[in-house]
Amino acid sequence: MNELDLLKKHWNASQNFPKISKDEITGMIHKKSSSIVMWIFIISVIEFLCLNLASFFLFNEDNDLKATTNLFFDWTVNNIDYISGFVSLVFIILFYIKYRKICVADNTKNLMKQILQTKKMVNYYIVINISIISVLSLFAMFSVLSMDTDPTHGWKYYGFVTGIFMLLFLVFFGIIWLYYRVVYGILIKRLMKNYQELEKIED
């Protein structure tokens, strides 16, 4: 149980427990909210660095995944990769701006507004990131398949290999979805708990 929960539990339970004003409670929620958004920003930066390192090793010029004769796939994978990096960078900047706005929020209504906007922003970030990663993974799969030029391989072989790739993709997608669900889900849940507490104070 955190400090804020203890204060609420004992606020009226004991005459000896120090009374905490509405402004002090709001200040504690304000501080907690800014800390949560800072963690969202930090995690997004770590993701950006890790994904770009992974992209460099998977899709650099010396890697077999780049050795495909299908120029369309190469062009598509490269551009999706660039778009992914750009989108992640934009959200990193937006998260930092949102963190600064929450830090300087001068009243409860403004703080509540910033919390709701942060929740929406994180949801957009998750959906866009999962979509880009999924599309990039599928094109990487097609790129690998296009490298196979063995004329003895028939449609049954390609169907089997495609099925294996699709199964691996679904597993990978599930892991990515679970990661976002757990990491960002916990942070957003805590942020919305702060929002609900602010609602009670405002009532």
Disulfide bonds with the S-S distance in Angstrom:
none
